[in-house]
Amino acid sequence: MEKRLLRLIRPGFGLYIFVLLAFIGVNLYFHLWYVAAVEGVVVALLAFYTTRSYRRRKREILKNLEYLSGSNAPSAVGEPLHHMPMPVVLLRISGGEVIWSNERFQEISDCPPHYNNVNIKDLFDDFDLQWIIEGRLKRPDFYRTQKGRVYEIFATLLQTNPNKDSNLYVLLYWRDCTEEQALRKRIEESRPVVAELLFDNYEELAKNNTEAGKATIMAKLDDLLNEWCAEADGIMKRTDRDRYLFLYTEKSHAKFAEARFPILEKARQITGANGLPVTLSIGVGRDGSSLQENVKYAHLALDMALSRGGDQAVVKNRQNYDFYGGTTKEIEKRSRVRSRMMAGVLKSMIEESSSVFVMGHRIADLDSLGGAAGVVCAARNLGKKAYIVIDRHYSNAETMIQMLEGHPAYQGVLISEKEAMVEVDANSLLVVVDTNRANFVESPALLETCQRIAVIDHHRRTADYIDNAALSIHEPAASSVGELVTEILQYIVEPGNILKVEASAMLAGIVLDTKSFMIKTGSRTFEAAAFLRRAGADGVDVKRLFQNDLDDYIKRSDLVRRVTFIDGIYAITESDTPIDRALAAGAADDLMNLTGVACAFVLYPFEDTISISARSLGRINVQLIMEKLGGGGHFTTAGAQVKGKTMEEVKNMLKDALIVYNYEQK
């Protein structure tokens, strides 16, 4: 062993001496005595230095091998390591210098047997020792060499002299797991994925087409889905006239996800006689512990897709949801029968409760507070004590708060979170309005405390939605929560029993979210407004709720003045100082009046966050853009709050989100 080691640490030494002696011989032949003498001295000094240096290196290697084994027999240690089938290499941690390696490592790295002054990066240019410096004894990821082999690397630290950092070494063991990883990949790619598909606008297409037209549409859709199924090498079965069950593998799912489910766009190319395109909602379940769990995930994902307006794919795994599509406007599908049924369930829940608590989202606006007032109206007429939980200090509805509290029936109705926690009991009902996000409600503590929960909302559902609600009245096609509450209220309360301030409050919410009946306004919206007008809603009172003082008007004008444009259609402006959410929303609405603007974003600081108010006219889905920043909302109205970032960082994040959105829509 020691002879082999000596050859390794004295690479080509004999050859060097032979060449130098040859030069001396030539000089002696030509009688160049002085030159030969000088060369002889140089050769002697070089031989002395080299021999001493290599002896020291030999002792260093042997000492490290002895340290590793805990024995005093270096030959007994070196032989097993040198012939070990697993690649082994000894490195100096401070610089990555290769001190020693066995034959197997030399084969996988093309490391020369004489590796004097060879660095690990000379062998593997992307190899780093940071994980060892961080105190890990196993590389956190697998390492793939240039030859395509995959290794799991383990480390053992060595230190010959505790007082010197330069004497800190690491012995690396390379376990070849190429075949193991290839098998693991094949197993992962063959795991089953379950998808539920719904032809979500079947009813709309069916009622506007003849029997022959319906058959033609279904035939085209079946051909398209069968082609998609064949592409995935999967199995598809129709379970109802408008529903399908699709089984395929993770390998095919990766392709679908990367292409962002192009089947959605292909389905829209099938149209009925009236030009209405076919839209699909797809719920995908994957990564479950069993096939049954994947079926459950697929069902939840389909519910999520439908609650977000349909025409999209939602993928559910163990941790979260992924969303694809959702670029078309929602189609109004709710019926009076459904509204009457939901009103009956809510009425029963109120009657069975000891008290009713109503709350909206953080930083309440006119729509959330107006919707809450409608629920209070229903509870009062059913003989139950009702409260609205609101934070007065962080609200954009101060004028409405003053209007409601000006009526005797609302004395003591608007309370804080602390007061609500004192009043609530085990039989209390909590009604959440104008949001479905658990982490965005006015009082998360109250949400956790109450066991009986109802949700009334019109925003597209997000991954962190309230999933333990006994009743969920969720209609993304509705213009506002004021419209939803008004529809329900018609089946619980007579118009004469609605207070004027309540009717005005609900109408103000509708006016706010529809931008005075200009955006996302359907026939049901006007019907709700007409009912509120019959109940006593006053247009002048509503207009008064939207009045701004001179200071706010100047701030809005300044925000519009500072606008910048991206691609000519994205308007972005920012405020250096904190402003009200209502003011930011108003500035965004003002920006939408500019020629050529497709959507607008207003960025402003609020406490420890940078908030964004986003608006569009329907060509661009601002909800999808805001979701990339952790927010949400509606197709035309959305927002986000980003913590721990500067204004410039959030602006860059928004620009990146716009780039990703544009890419996804191609």
MIPA-676531 format. One record per atom (N, C-alpha, C): residue in one letter; x, y, z. Coordinates in steps of 0.02 Angstrom, whole numbers, plus 50000, padded with zeros to 5 digits. Last residue first. Layout:
AXYZ...
This chain:
K474255164748796K474445163548725K474195156748703Q474045166148929Q473465167148885Q473615165948812E475275164448988E474765159248999E474175159948951Y475895176548954Y476155170148928Y475625164648932N475155185549029N475145186048956N475385179648924Y475505180949158Y474805180849136Y474765181049059V476875183749160V476645176749166V475935176249140I476825197749151I477185193949100I476945186649100L476135200749267L475835202549203L476165198649146A477055196549363A476395193149359A476055194649293D478065205849341D478195198749327D477535194949319K477385217249386K477605216849316K477745209649295L477235213649521L476645214649479L476825214249405M478575213549561M478185207349564M477555207749520N478865227049545N479205222149501N478835215449502K478045231949646K477925234049577K478255229249528V478645226149756V477965224049738V477805226049667E479875233049754E479865225749747E479165223249726E479445246149775E479785244449713E479775236949700M478915245249905M478485247149849M478795245049782T479545230349987T479525237449973T479065238849914K478785217650091K479115219850029K479065227450022G478015212350195G478745211750198G479105213750135K476525207150106K476895208950167K477645208250158V475305212650000V475945209350002V476335211750063Q473685210349950Q474095213450002Q474735209450009A472575213849813A473065209649847A473415213749900G471085212649709G471575216049750G472055211149782A469815216249583A470225211849625A470725216049665T468655215549458T468825219149519T469205214449565T468345207349352T468465214449338T468695218449398F468305194549411F468575195449344F468765202649331H468765196849585H468315195349531H468665196449464G469855190249705G469325194949690G468875192449635G471555190349768G470985187249736G470465192549719G473275187249813G472635190549822G472075186749788G474545182749788G474235180749851G473555183849863L474955185849664L475255189749718L474935188149786K474175178349585K474895176949581K475285180749635E472955184249603E473085177849637E473825176049636M473015195049517M473095196249588M473215189849627I472785188449395I473415192149405I473535193149480L471525183249412L472075178649401L472745182049412Q470805195449424Q470835190749481Q471415185949473V470825201749304V471285204249355V471305199649416N470735196849149N470495194249214N470985196349268I470285207949021I470825204749059I470555202849127R469085212748978R469515209448929R470065205548963G468455219149083G468225212449065G468655208949013L468995230749125L468345231249093L468095224549068S469735230849291S469755229849218S469045230449191R470775234549432R470145235049397R470255233449323A471495232849595A471515231449523A470825231749493S472515238549719S471825238649697S471835238049621I473645232449837I473525233749766I472775233549753S474735236749973S474095234449946S474035236449873I476015231450067I475885235550007I475255232649976T476015231850249T475915228750183T475925233950128D475945236550376D476575233250356D476505229750288E474895249650335E475215246350391E475865243150367F474985251250168F474475250850221F474765246550277P475415259850017P475605256650081P475025256750130Y474805255249854Y474845260049909Y475035256549973L474445255049682L474845252249737L474905257449792V473255251249565V473465256549611V473815253249670F473025246949398F473265244749464F473505250749504A471905242749266A472265247749305A472455244849373C471655237649094C471595236649166C472065241349202A471615244148972A471225237948980A471155236149053V471585259948899V471755256148960V471295250048967G471135267448791G471615262048779G471785257748839T470835282248881T470785278748817T471325273348811L470305281249049L470795283549000L470755279248938N469495275749142N469175280349096N469655282849042M470285268749228M469935264849177M469575269249127L470675278349317L471155276349266L470825272449210D469545278649399D469705284449358D470185282649302D469685266349463D469105267449419D469225273449373A470825269149537A470855263849486A470275264549437A470315278849621A470845280749574A470905275549518G469415270949694G469165276449653G469675278649602A470315262549760A469845259649712A469555265049666A470935272149841A471335268449791A470885265449738L469855275949919L470175280949878L470585277549822A469585264049984A469075266949940A469375272049894R470715262550062R470585257750009R470075260549959D471625277650096D471055273150106D470975268450047I473435277550104I472795280450084I472245275350097P475125281450150P474525277350158P473885281050138T476175287950016T475905288250084T475285283850090D476455286249884D477015285749931D476775285550004S475535276549771S475515281849821S476095280849870E475565273349594E475715271649663E475675277749707T474945265049445T475135270949483T475235269049556I474785258449285I475015257249353I475205263849385A473875251149157A474015257449191A474195255949263Y474105242449012Y474125241649085Y474325248349117I474205246148880I473545244348904I473525243348980G475505249148839G474965253548818G474285252048846D476475241548895D476175239048833D475565243248811I476145250549036I476515244749010I476135242048951F476265267149100F475925262149060F476415256649040T475935276749249T476395274349197T476045268549161V475255291049335V475175284449303V475735283049253R475135302549405R475765298949411R475755292249374R473825307049390R474355310849358R475015306849356V473115298449473V473015297949401V473585301449364L473575303249596L473715296349577L473635295349502D473025316049594D473755315249594D473955308149574S471675313249602S471935316549542S472685315749537R471635307949730R471455303849673R471725306749609K471995319349805K472425313349806K472275308749747I470915327749779I471585329749757I472055323749755Y469895320449841Y469855321849769Y470535323749741D470285320849974D470285314449939D470265315449863D470115334749996D470775331650004D470815324949967L468745336749980L469215339749932L469895336449936D467835321150006D468025327950024D468565330349976N466575312549910N467265313149936N467395320249957Q465095302449913Q465415309049909Q466115308849941F464395291049927F464975290849882F465325297549877L463305293650006L463805288950032L464445288749990R462535301549924R462885304849978R463435300250007K461945291949842K462435296549813K462845299849867V461065286349937V461595282249907V462145286749878D460215297049961D460625294450016D461205290249989V459675297949832V460065303549859V460505301249916G458955286049820G459535287349776G459975292949801D458405275949947D458415282949923D459055284149883A457345262249966A458015264649954A458005271449922G456075256449988G456215263050015G456915265750005A455705245049925A455775244649998A455965251250029R455785248549793R455115247849822R455145247549898R457175247949786R456845254449777R456145254249804L457375234449802L457615238949855L457295245849848F456825229949681F456525227849744F456735232549801A457715235949591A457015237949590A456665235949655A458885229049622A458865236249633A458135238749634A458525216249580A458685217449651A458635224849667E458365218649443E457785216349482E457905217549557F459655221949407F459145227149403F458515225149443T460245209349429T460485215249465T459955220749466R459635201049341R459485199949412R459725205949454S460195205149222S459485206649234S459305205849307G461835211349270G461365207049235G460655208949251T463385218649261T462685219949279T462235215549236K464775221249251K464515215049279K463795215849303I464655238849253I465085232849247I464745226949282M463695248649273M464055248649210M464435242149199F463045252349391F462705247949343F463035247949274S464055259449462S463425262649442S463095259049384K464965248549477K465175255149451K464575258749420T464585237449543T464415237649471T464645244149438D464965239949674D465285234449638D465125234349563L464165251549707L464895251449713L465205246149668V462845247549687V463115253049647V463885252949648I462765237749788I462685235849717I462985241149672G462925245849901G463405240449887G463375238249815A461805253849891A462465256949885A462995251749870L460815244449917L460855247449851L461535250749839M461065242150054M461155236750005M461205239349934A460775255050104A461435252150114A461565246550064S459425256750072S459925261250042S460625258350047A458895246750154A458795246350081A459315250750046E459265251950279E459515245350257E459455244650182V458575263850286V459315264150287V459615257450264K457265259250285K457515263250229K458265263350227L457015242150333L457135249150350L457415252850289I455765231250283I456475233050275I456555240450289N454435228850282N454785227650346N455545228950341G453975230450153G453785235550203G454155234750269P454385218750088P454725225150074P454575230450127E454515204850201E454105208950158E454455215650147V455755192150206V455485198450233V455055201950180I456095180550135I456075180350209I455685186350237Y456235182150002Y455865176150024Y455825175550100Q457015193449989Q456345193649961Q455915187749985L458265189950035L457835193650080L457105193750055I458875184549924I458685180149979I458165183450023E459085196249849E458695190749821E458435186049875T459905203449939T459245206049920T458795200549892V461045195649939V460655196250001V459955198849986L461465197349804L461315190649830L460865191149892E461695211349798E461205208149753E460995201349780G462705212749893G462065216249902G461515213249859V463745206449837V463415202849891V462745206249907S463635207949656S463845210249723S463505205949775S463305201549539S463685207849535S463985209749602A463525183949513A463165189649543A463605195849543A464335173749473A464035177749420A463655183749448P464715166849587P465205171349556P464905175749501E463895163349724E463705164549654E464195169449621H463535154149860H464105156649823H463935157249749I463125150650008I462775153749952I463305157449912S463305137650109S463715141950067S463315144350008L463115131650270L462765134250212L463235138850174A464095127350354A463505123150347A463095125150287A465815128350319A465175131850322A464605126850312N467135124550313N466705121350364N466035124850371D467965131350228D467725124750206D467275121250257I468295146150160I468005143450222I467675136850206Y469785145150055Y469085146750069Y468845143550134D471055145550001D470985146150073D470255147850093A470965145549863A471165139349896A471055139549971T469425154649819T470155153649820T470315147349861R468035158349713R468315154849771R469075153949763R467575174449664R467805167849645R468175164649704H466255182449759H466935182149732H467115175049712H465065182749822H465045182749749H465735182749718D464295174949967D464845178449932D464765177949857I463945169850123I463605172750065I464135176950028V463985156450234V464385160950192V463965163250134A463745151650403A463465152350336A463885157550298I464045140750540I464295146050495I463925145750429R464235135650698R463715136050646R463865142050603Q465275137450785Q465195130750756Q464685130750698C466455150250817C465775148350799C465755141550765T467865151650829T467445150250888T466765147450869E468395154950706E468615148650738E468155146750796L467765167250687L467655161850639L467845155150669L468325174650790L467605173150792L467435167450744A469635175450741A469505172150806A468765170250812P469545182850624P469715175750620P469565171950685S468565195250582S468785192350645S468925184850637E468415198650447E468515203950496E468795201250562V469355187550338V468755189850372V468935195150424F470405181650279F470265188450258F469645191250291N470615168350297N471125172850325N470995180150306A469565162250230A469595161850303A470075166850333R468615169150102R469295167550124R469345167850200N467505173750046N467495166550063N468165164350089T466535188650066T467185185250062T467085177850077D465245193650083D465715197150037D466425194450039V464925187850249V464705190650186V465285193950149V464525175450362V465085178950331V464845181450262V463675173050507V463565173850435V464135178250407L463525162250640L463965167150609L463835167250534L462455159250774L462565158450702L463005164050677S462625151250934S462615157250892S462745155450819N462735141551027N462175140950980N462115147050935A463775144751111A463835138651071A463295138051018D463945162751093D463875156551132D463865150651084V464565179751104V464445173551066V464355167551113E464925190751183E464215189351172E464085182451141V466325191251181V465975190951246V465265188551236M466625192451048M466885186551083M466565185751152A466085205051022A465765199150994A465995192851030E466975213451087E466285213151111E465935206951085K468105211051006K468125209351077K467415208751106E467675216150881E467835209050888E467825206950962S466315227950907S467005226050891S467105218550900I464705231050826I465135229850884I465835227850860L463195237350789L463875237150762L464365236750821V462105238050878V462145232550830V462855231850803G461885248950960G462205243150989G462275237250942Q460575254250864Q460955255850924Q461235249450955Y459765251950758Y460465249950752Y460895252150811A458535257350777A458575250050775A459295247550773P458725271350765P458655268250832P458745260650831H459975276850651H459295274050660H459265270450728G461275280250646G460805285750657G460085283350666E461935269250610E461875270450682E461435276450697L461855270750470L461505265250504L461405266750578M462655282250448M461955282050425M461565276650462Q463895278450501Q463535284050532Q462795283950512I464185268150411I464135266750482I463735272150518M464275275450293M463725270650300M463635268750373T465435282750317T464815286350305T464205281850314E466385272450330E466225276550388E465565280350379A466945262350255A466225263250254A465995267550312N468185257150260N468055261950206N467305263250200S469125254850409S468505253750370S468455259150317Y469805253650543Y470055251650477Y469455249750434H469065257550650H469675261250637H469965259550568R468005248750663R467865255450640R468495259250619D467785233050620D468325237150649D468245244150621I466315223650659I466695228050613I467225231850652V464955213450659V465625214050686V466045218050636I463315216250697I463795216850642I464485217950673Y462065205750769Y462625210450776Y463035210550712A460385202250825A460925201750775A461435207350785K459165192450898K459635197850908K460215196950861K457685187750810K458335186050839K458775192250845G456475188650740G456465189050813G457125187150846L456465189750608L456345183050633L456405182750710N456815202750590N456125200950574N455955193850594R458165201550623R457725205650665R456995203750653A458665193750519A458685191150588A458195195050632A458495202450408A458155195950410A458115193250481C459315213150448C458605214250436C458215207650440V460555206950448V460285209350512V459535210550506V460685205250311V460625199250353V460345201250421G460795218750272G460245214750247G460135208450289A461995222350333A461375225650355A460755221650332A462885214950255A462805213250326A462155216250354G462795221950135G462555215050138G462445212850210G463385234050179G462685234050155G462395227050156L464675229550208L464255232150263L463525232350242S465085225550079S465085220750134S464645223050192D464895237650006D464535231549987D464515226550045L465705247350065L464975248350065L464595241950048D466955238050159D466735243050111D465975243350111A468125234650291A467455234050263A467315239750214I469395228150324I469325234750293I468665234850255R469035210750298R469425216050331R469355222450290H467325206250255H468055205750250H468385211450288G466005204550373G466255204250305G467015203450305M464835196750485M465445200550471M465655199650398V463605194450606V463745195350535V464395199150528F462795183550717F463365188150707F463525188350632V461355180450809V461665180450742V462215185650740S460795168650934S460955175450912S461325174850845S460325155850938S460185160150995S460315167450978S459525147750796S460095150550832S459875154850890E458455143950721E458715139050768E459295141750810E458245154750636E457725153150686E457985148350739I459375153750554I459285159550597I458795158050653M459125141550489M459725142250530M459675148150578S457955144750419S457945139550471S458545140150517K458465154550330K457935156350378K457905151250435L459345146950254L459605152250297L459095154250350V458405138550189V458915135650233V459195140850280G457665148050116G457335143750166G457825140650215A458635153150031A458315157650080A457975153550135M458875142049954M459415144649996M459125149250050M457625141249888M457865135749929M458405138149978R457605153149818R457075151849868R457305146249915S458695151249733S458705156749781S458195155649836R458245140349657R458835139549700R458855145049753V457165146449593V457055140549635V457635139649683R457745156149519R457345158249576R457205152449622S459465151449480S458745151949466S458385154249528R461055154749408R460625153549465R459905154849446K461885157749303K461535151249301K461045150249358E462755168549203E462265168349257E461845162049252I464435164849173I463745164949145I463255164249202E465935174349189E465455169549215E464785170349180K467115176549055K466655179149106K466165173649127T468665167549041T468025170049014T467575172149070T469755161849097T469855168249065T469215171149035G470035149649159G469635154649194G469685161549164G471635141549164G471075144249126G470695149449166Y472005133349314Y472165134249244Y471545136649207F472695131849476F472155134249433F472415135349362D472905120749612D473215124249556D472655125849506Y472825119549790Y472495119449725Y472935123049674N473745109149909N473405115149886N473045113849820Q474175096449967Q474325102949997Q473865108649975R473765085349894R473725085149967R473785092049998N472895093149756N473335088049784N473295088349859K471875097649622K471915097149695K472405091549713V471665108849492V472015102749513V472095102849589V470475114549381V470745115349448V471045108649469A470135122949231A470355116749263A470655118449330Q468655131349167Q469345131049191Q469495124249221D467285135049159D467735135849102D468465136049125G466755142449320G466795137349268G467295139049213G466705150949428G466405153149366G466425148149310R467155145949544R467545151449516R467285153649447S466375135249569S466275141049613S466675147149589L466895126249477L466235129049466L466115135249507A468135123549537A468115126349469A467435129649456M467715117949659M468095124149659M468065127549591D467115106249612D466715111149649D467065117949649L468275100249560L467725102249515L467275107349549A468975097949679A469265102449628A468725104749579L468165088649742L468275095249773L468535100249723H468315078249649H467645081049662H467705087949694A469675075549660A469395077749595A468715081049604Y469775071149792Y470105077349772Y469815080049707K469055059049778K468815064349824K469115071049805V469915052349692V469225053649671V468925059249714N471035051349776N471075055449715N470385057049687E470525042349870E470675049249891E470755053849830Q470435030949790Q469825033849819Q469945041049841L471765028249766L471345030249710L470695033549735S472765035549898S472405030049866S472015032749808S473385046849937S473665040649962S473335034549932G473555058349797G473215055449854G473535048949876D474035064449684D474475064249742D474125061649805R472505072049620R473145068449613R473525068549679G471095076549530G471345074349595G471975070149585V470335089849445V470845084549443V471075083049513G468955095449359G469235094649426G469705088649426I468465106749237I468835100549250I469105100749321S467215112449134S467515113249200S467825106549218L467065119248970L467165113449015L467425115849082T465935125948852T466435127048905T466455120948951V465575129748685V465575124648737V466105126348789P464925146248640P465425140848639P465325135848696L463585151948545L463825150948613L464315145148614G462985153148422G463675155548429G463965154648498N461775147148409N461775154148428N462475156948439A462115134048383A461795137948330A461795145448345G463715132148468G463025130348451G462755134848397T465435127148442T464905132048457T464225129448435I467035123448487I466395120348469I465835125048489Q468045130448543Q467975131048471Q467365127548444R468075126848674R467745133148658R467665134248583A468875115448668A468155114648679A467775121048661K470125121248654K469855117148599K469105116248606E470275127148779E470225131448720E469935127548661L470345115448857L469845120648872L469735125048811I471425108248813I470765105548798I470225110748811P472595113548864P472335116448801P471655113748781F473205114549004F472575111448984F472275114548921R474525119849006R473965123349038R473285121149010A475615112848970A475265116248915A474655120048940E475905107749095E476395112049062E476075115949006A474785099849118A474905105649161A475395110449127F474945089949019F474345094149020F474475100549059K476165084149059K476105087348993K475505092048991A475815079149184A476365084049179A476335087749112H474865069649149H474655075649184H475185081049180S475615059449093S475185063449049S474975069949083K476225055249213K476635057149155K476235061449107E475175051449295E475555057449311E475985059849253T473795045449191T474385044749234T474725051449246Y471975044149203Y472605044249165Y473185044249214L470245044049186L470815041349223L471435041449178F468795053349197F469395052349157F469955049849203L467085054849175L467605052849222L468215050649181Y465895067749138Y466365062549117Y466855061049173R464275074649105R464825073249150R465245067349124D463065076449042D463545081949037D464165080949082R462365064649060R462325067948994R462855073448986D463575054649148D462925057849142D462915061449075T464765048349130T464365046249187T463675049349188R465805042249007R465275047149021R464845044449077K467505038949032K466825036249031K466335041849047M469165035248981M468645040248994M467955037048987I470835031849013I470175028949008I469665034349025G472365035548920G471955034748980G471295031448965D473345041048839D473345033848850D472945032248913A473265054048805A473515052648873A473565045248887E472725052848678E473375056248686E473685054648753A471495047448709A471985043348674A472685046248680C470895058648769C470995052548809C471525048148776W470805067148661W471205069148720W471375063048762E469925059948583E470595061348557E471065063248614N468815060348666N469115053848650N469825054748623L468545074048663L468755070948726L469065064048714L468175075748528L468735079548556L468995076148620D467075067148517D467675065948476D468285069548505D466205073548608D466435066748621D467065065048581L466005085748541L466335085748606L466605078748623K465355081248426K465995084748420K466375084648485A464205075848487A464655071548447A465345074748439M463635087048546M463865081548589M464345076948551I463305094348430I463765097048480I464055091548523T462395085648368T463015087448333T463535090048383A461375085248462A461735079048447A462395080548412K460945098548456K461225095948519K461635089648505G460445098648325G460995103048344G461345100648407A459395089748336A459945088148290A460565092348308E458585096748424E458855090248444E459445088348400T459115114248418T458675108748403T458985102148426N459545125848548N459705121748490N459175116448480N459385132048668N459405136448609N459575132548545K459485122848767K458835126148759K458815130748698A460825118448759A460275113948742A459625117648727L461625128948804L461665126948734L461065122748713E461215129548937E461155135448896E461175133648822E461525116448982E460835118748983E460735124648936Y462935116048970Y462515111548930Y461805114248926N464025122349025N463475126448997N463025122348951D464915112449069D464565116649119D464045121349090F465245097249066F465035101649011F464595106949045L466485092149173L465785094249169L465705098949110L467525079049229L467395084249180L466645085749178E468695073849345E467975074349331E467875080249284A470115063349349A469825069749329A469075068949319V471475056149433V470755055949420V470515062949401V472945047049404V472645053649414V471915053149393P474105034549462P473465036649431P473255043649451R475845033649418R475335034349470R474685037049439S476865033249328S476305028549317S475755029149370E477815042049373E477455043749311E476855039249299E478285035049484E477945041349494E477525043049432I478905024149420I478355022949466I477935029249476R479895030649348R479395026849312R478785025549356K480635036149455K480305040549408K479755036949369R481125024449514R480685028849553R480295033549506L481945019949411L481365015949430L480865020249469A482885030149414A482515028949352A481875024949367Q483385028549542Q483015034649526Q482615033849462E484005015949526E483495016949577E483065023049561E484965018549430E484425013949414E483845014749463T485755027749507T485475029449441T484875025049424C486455028349623C485745026549627C485395028249562D487965025949698D487655026149632D486925023749638R488625035549822R488205029549811R487835030349744W490125040949874W489645041949819W489265035549806Y490785048850012Y490585042349985Y490035043549934L492105059250059L491455058750026L491355051749997L492855066350193L492865060350153L492165059250126V493635081650223V493005078050218V493105072050172Y494645090950341Y494535087150279Y493845083950281L495645103350406L494965100650408L494815097450340N496815110350417N496855103050424N496165099750431S496525123550417S496785120750354S496835113150357D496205126550546D495655125450500D495895122350435K496985120050686K497115122850620K496525121150573N496765113450801N496935120550807N497035123850739P496575099950778P495995104050796P496125111550797N497215091350651N497455096050702N496885100750719T496455083050573T497075080450601T497355084850655Q494845079350551Q495255084950571Q495885082350606L493485075050445L494115073150476L494495079450494L491795069850416L492275075250428L492885072550464T490995061750287T491295060750353T491835066050362A489505061450187A490135064550207A490335062350277F488715055350036F488765055750109F489455058450128I487675057049897I488335058249925I488295059150000E487025048249765E486855050749831E487515051249870Y487045051149589Y487365048849650Y487055052149712V486825046049422V486535049749479V486815046749544R487605048849264R487485044649322R487245049049380G487955056749157G487255054949165G487105050449223K489205061849146K489085055449113K488375052949121Q489205072649228Q489165073949156Q489045067549117T488105067649367T488745069149335T488655070349260R487005073549484R487055070349418R487705072449385Y486555070849649Y487025074149604Y487085070149540F485105074549746F485515069749709F485965073549660D485185085149893D484895082949829D485365077849796P485885086850011P485155087150012P484825084849948R487175075850060R486975080950012R486205080950006K487465073750230K487195070650170K486975076250123L487845080650337L488265074850321L487985070950262R487895098250361R487535092250340R488035086750322G488475110550392G488425105450445G488045099150426E488755119750298E488145120950337E488025115550390I489825113750236I489965119550278I489365121150323I489095104650160I489535102150213I489695107750262W488455113050071W488045108850115W488455105950172Q489515118449998Q489135122650044Q488725118550094L490305113149902L490375110249970L489965114150021D489815108849734D489955113549787D489955110049855F490005106549559F489995103449626F490165108749678D490095110049429D489515112549466D489465109649536D491235103649378D491225110949382D490645113849421F492145091249427F491425092549422F491325100049432L493535092949414L493235086649394L492475087449383D493805105249460D494115103349397D493795097049369K493205104949583K492855108549530K493175107349462I494155098449659I493545094849644I493145098149588N495815100749593N495245103049633N494615099349611V497475095149603V496825094549569V496275096649618N498765094649656N498465101249643N497825100749601N499025078549594N499325084049631N499015090749608Y498555065949554Y498105071649557Y498375077249600H498855053449465H499305058349496H498945065049500P497745047649406P498045044449465P498515049149502P496485059949364P497115056449350P497395053249413C494765057149354C495295060049394C495945056349380D493585053749295D494165054649252D494725058249288S492565050449378S492725057549373S493275059049323I492415036849383I491805040849370I491965048149358E493745032449407E493375030249347E492785034849332Q494075037949529Q494465039949470Q494105038049406F493215030649610F493095037849600F493465040349538R493835018149602R493155018949577R492985026249566E495075020049665E495055018649593E494355019749564N494965034249779N495065027249762N494965026249687S495965048649819S495345045549795S495495038249779W496555063149906W496615056049890W495945053649862I496415076849898I496985074149933I497105066849913V495855089749803V495825082549808V496475080049840E495255104849873E495815101249843E495735093749855G494345113749925G494085108549881G494635104549847G494745122750019G494815124549949G494545119549900S494325118150146S494455125350136S494495127150062I494265104150144I493655108150142I493785115350123R495095093050045R495215098350094R494625103150089L494445076450024L494525083350003L494735087750062L494435060349961L494615064350019L494785071349995V493205049249896V493705054449884V493805058449948V492555034549826V492735038149887V493265043249869P491315024149752P491805029549743P491915033349809M491195007149801M490885013849805M491435019149795P492014996249806P491614997249745P491265004049743M493674998549868M492954998649882M492564999949818H495014999049857H494674994149815H493924993949827H495345008949949H495575009549880H495195004949834L494805004350069L494535010450038L494725010849965P495594992650092P494864992150083P494574998350049E496934999050093E496754993750047E495994993150038G496945008350200G496975010550130G496745005250082V496925000750317V496375005250301V496355006850227A498064993550317A497444989850326A496844994150309S498985003850307S498914999250250S498264995350256P498915010050432P498675013350372P498595008650313A498615006250581A498845002050525A498575005050460N498095010850695N498775013050679N499055009050621S496385016750687S496905011750697S497585014750681G495345024550647G495445023950720G495975018750735S495065027450517S494955020550540S495005019850615L495335041150507L494685038650488L494555031750518Y496665041550545Y496155044950586Y495465042250572E497265034850441E497295031950508E496755034950553L497015043950341L496715037350335L496725033750402N497765054650387N497045055350380N496695048650376K499055049050381K498795051250446K498035051950443L499215047150246L499195041350290L498895043150358I499245060550205I498725055950181I498655049950228E500385065250274E499735068450283E499165063850262R501435057450226R501255056950297R500555059850309K501425061950093K501295054950108K501075054250180R501805075250110R501135073850083R500935066650097R503125073150153R502645076450198R501925075150175R503665067250040R503635063450102R503135066450151Y503555077649950Y503135071849939Y503105067350001S504505086650004S503805088649996S503345082649989R505705079249995R505445081350061R504705083150058T505805077749857T505765071849900T505465073649968T505905091149817T505335086949794T505245080949840Y507095095349878Y506455098749894Y505865094249876F508055086349821F507965086849893F507285089849912A507915089049685A507775082249709A507655082349784L508315102349683L507635100649662L507445093749689L509655101149722L509185105049763L508455103149747A510135093249615A510185090749684A509685094349729V509895101449505V509575094949508V509575092249579V510735112249536V510015113349531V509635106749537V511985105849530V511765108749594V510995109649593G511985102449393G512005097149444G511775099649512E511985114849333E511395110549324E511385105049377V513265119049371V512675122749395V512045118449389A514035109349302A514065109849375A513455113349404A513715112049168A513525105549196A513525105749272V514275124749159V513545123949150V513315117349180Y515625121449179Y515285125949226Y514525125249221W515935112849070W515975110649140W515575115049188L515635108148930L515355114048963L515325112549038H516045097948845H516535101048890H516285107648920F515075090748780F515345096648744F515815100748788Y514805081648878Y515065079148814Y515385084848774L514245089448977L514905086448989L515225084048924N513025092348914N513495097748928N514205095048942V512455079448910V512585083048847V513105088548858G512315076849048G512745072749006G512925076148941I511355086449082I512025086949111I512525082849069F510265081349010F510525087948993F511245088749020A510085069449080A510255069249008A510545075848985L509685074049202L510345070749197L510565070249125L508405078549165L508915083349188L509615080449184V507775066449131V507845071649081V508385076649101F507835059549255F508165056749196F508285062149143I507045067549336I507755066849352I508135064349291Y505765065549275Y506065072249279Y506815071849290L505585051849294L505645054449226L505975061349226G505435051149432G506015047949400G506125050549330F504185057649449F504795060449477F505425057649443G502865054749410G503375055949359G504035058549384P502155059249564P501995057849494P502565059649447R502145055149705R502745057349670R502655056049595I500965050449752I501135057149774I501795059549744L500875037849693L500345042649681L500555049749699R501975031149741R501935032449669R501415037749654L501605030349874L502195034349856L502185035949782L500525021549866L500405028449888L500975032949868R501205009949831R500715012849785R500585020049801K501965008349947K502305009349884K501835012349832E500975006550042E501385012450048E501755013749983M500414993950000M500005000050000M500435006350000
